[in-house]
Amino acid sequence: GGKNPKGRLRTIETPAVENMKYGPHERQGVDVWFPNGRPSAGGPKTPALIVLHGGGWVWGDRMPAAASWLGMCRKAGVALVAVGYRFLQDGEDEGVVPPVRAPLDDALAAIRLVKRHADEWNIDASRIGLTGGSAGACSSLYVALANDCALGIRAVHAQWPQTSLDPKEMREWIPNSTYGAG
């Protein structure tokens, strides 16, 4: 498990698919939980909810976000996928311009990984929804709308999304914002 924002440890069962990599960075991985603990081969395909955690693209962990959704997904018969992604500082270290491209590109790559494995995991690739809070909400909206909605995301539940990626505008709205550097 990971720590929630108040510092309390949240526990969550081990995912059926643990830290499947979609890139070389340590944070570029997904965890998958299935409604019955494992993919149900031959049965009807399950929809999936993909969670992109918050943290201003500078901190956070996929496990607390997954823990808050797992029970609801199980009851609804929905697979849950939690996405880890590179942070802004990782993008800066790698020379990504602007650095926010790192977590946004990672979100796109993670969704593509899920779609590539949809048959193996018995996931209905036409019934994928996204959710996240703050930066995760912004990333969810970005993915859903990217390239004229090319990934076919069915729904987005955006909790407290950042509504701008313009660093100057964000500093005007939130003077102590560190997004976008100096």
TORLUM-791366 format. One record per residue (C-alpha): residue in three letters; x, y, z; residue number from 0. Coordinates in steps of 0.25 Angstrom, whole numbers. Each point is the difference from the previous one (the first is absolute). Layout:
ALA X Y Z NUM
...
//
This chain:
GLY 0 0 0 0
GLY 4 15 0 1
LYS -3 11 9 2
ASN -12 9 -2 3
PRO 1 15 1 4
LYS -2 0 15 5
GLY 12 -10 1 6
ARG -9 -12 5 7
LEU 4 -13 -7 8
ARG -10 -6 -9 9
THR 0 -15 -3 10
ILE -4 -6 -13 11
GLU 1 -14 -5 12
THR 11 -4 -10 13
PRO -5 2 -14 14
ALA -2 -11 -10 15
VAL 10 7 -9 16
GLU 10 7 8 17
ASN 9 12 -6 18
MET -1 -4 -14 19
LYS 10 9 -7 20
TYR -4 9 -12 21
GLY 14 8 1 22
PRO 14 -1 6 23
HIS -2 10 11 24
GLU -3 -6 14 25
ARG -14 7 1 26
GLN -4 -5 -14 27
GLY -9 -11 4 28
VAL -14 -4 2 29
ASP -7 -10 10 30
VAL -13 -7 -3 31
TRP -11 -6 8 32
PHE -11 -8 -6 33
PRO -15 -1 6 34
ASN 2 -15 4 35
GLY 15 1 3 36
ARG 5 -4 -14 37
PRO -5 1 -14 38
SER -12 -8 -3 39
ALA 4 -7 -13 40
GLY -12 -3 -9 41
GLY -10 8 8 42
PRO -5 13 -4 43
LYS 10 11 -1 44
THR 1 10 11 45
PRO 1 15 0 46
ALA 12 6 6 47
LEU 2 13 8 48
ILE 14 6 -1 49
VAL 5 8 12 50
LEU 11 11 -2 51
HIS 4 5 14 52
GLY 1 15 4 53
GLY 12 7 6 54
GLY 2 12 -10 55
TRP 9 -9 -8 56
VAL 11 1 10 57
TRP -4 -10 11 58
GLY -10 -11 3 59
ASP -2 -15 -2 60
ARG -10 -9 -8 61
MET -3 -9 12 62
PRO -8 10 9 63
ALA -8 4 -12 64
ALA -3 -15 -4 65
ALA -4 -3 15 66
SER -11 11 -1 67
TRP -6 -7 -12 68
LEU 2 -15 1 69
GLY -12 -3 8 70
MET -10 8 -9 71
CYS 7 -6 -12 72
ARG -2 -15 5 73
LYS -14 3 4 74
ALA -3 5 -14 75
GLY 7 -11 -7 76
VAL 11 10 -6 77
ALA 15 -3 -1 78
LEU 9 11 7 79
VAL 13 5 -6 80
ALA 9 9 8 81
VAL 10 8 -8 82
GLY 14 5 5 83
TYR 6 11 -8 84
ARG 13 8 -1 85
PHE -1 14 8 86
LEU 4 13 -6 87
GLN 14 0 6 88
ASP 2 -13 -7 89
GLY -4 7 -13 90
GLU 10 11 3 91
ASP 11 -10 3 92
GLU -3 -7 -13 93
GLY -1 13 -8 94
VAL -14 -1 -3 95
VAL -6 14 -5 96
PRO -9 4 6 97
PRO 2 -10 12 98
VAL -15 -3 2 99
ARG 1 -8 -13 100
ALA 7 -11 8 101
PRO -13 -3 9 102
LEU -9 3 -12 103
ASP 7 -9 -10 104
ASP 1 -11 11 105
ALA -15 1 2 106
LEU -2 -3 -15 107
ALA 10 -11 0 108
ALA -7 -7 12 109
ILE -13 1 -7 110
ARG 6 -6 -12 111
LEU 6 -12 8 112
VAL -14 -3 6 113
LYS -6 0 -14 114
ARG 11 -9 -5 115
HIS -3 -10 11 116
ALA -15 1 0 117
ASP -3 -13 -6 118
GLU 10 -7 9 119
TRP -6 6 12 120
ASN -14 -1 -5 121
ILE -2 15 1 122
ASP -10 6 -10 123
ALA 9 10 -7 124
SER -13 8 -4 125
ARG -4 2 14 126
ILE 12 7 7 127
GLY -2 12 10 128
LEU 10 9 6 129
THR 1 7 14 130
GLY 9 7 8 131
GLY 2 12 9 132
SER 7 13 -2 133
ALA 11 -3 -10 134
GLY -6 -14 -2 135
ALA -13 7 -4 136
CYS 7 9 -10 137
SER 8 -12 -6 138
SER -13 -8 -1 139
LEU -7 12 -8 140
TYR 13 1 -8 141
VAL 0 -15 -4 142
ALA -15 0 -3 143
LEU 1 12 -9 144
ALA 14 -3 -6 145
ASN 1 -1 -15 146
ASP -15 2 -3 147
CYS -4 -11 11 148
ALA 8 -10 -8 149
LEU 1 -10 12 150
GLY -15 -1 1 151
ILE -1 3 15 152
ARG -15 -2 4 153
ALA 0 9 13 154
VAL 8 9 9 155
HIS -3 3 14 156
ALA 10 12 3 157
GLN 1 4 14 158
TRP 5 14 2 159
PRO 8 1 -13 160
GLN 10 10 -3 161
THR -6 8 -11 162
SER 12 6 -5 163
LEU 14 -5 -4 164
ASP 5 15 -3 165
PRO 10 2 11 166
LYS -1 16 0 167
GLU -15 -2 1 168
MET 1 -9 11 169
ARG 9 9 8 170
GLU -10 11 -2 171
TRP -11 -8 6 172
ILE 9 -7 10 173
PRO 11 9 4 174
ASN 8 -11 8 175
SER -1 -10 -12 176
THR 13 -6 -3 177
TYR -5 -7 -13 178
GLY 8 5 -12 179
ALA 12 5 8 180
GLY 5 14 1 181
//
